């Protein structure tokens, strides 16, 4: 849901990862989905499971964008 993603904090809440909101402060979703595992680790997402979940979500968002934006 791209409307939800526009509010990164609420998007993280919907993923049940809102405790990592400070790591994404000041970023828009387009920046967030470009983050790597290393970027998230540096930003404070220390849990491997959370980073894996986010990377999977980022991958799905990017795939959706590639398939639906011409």
Beta strands, then each sheet from edge to edge (+ up, - down):
end
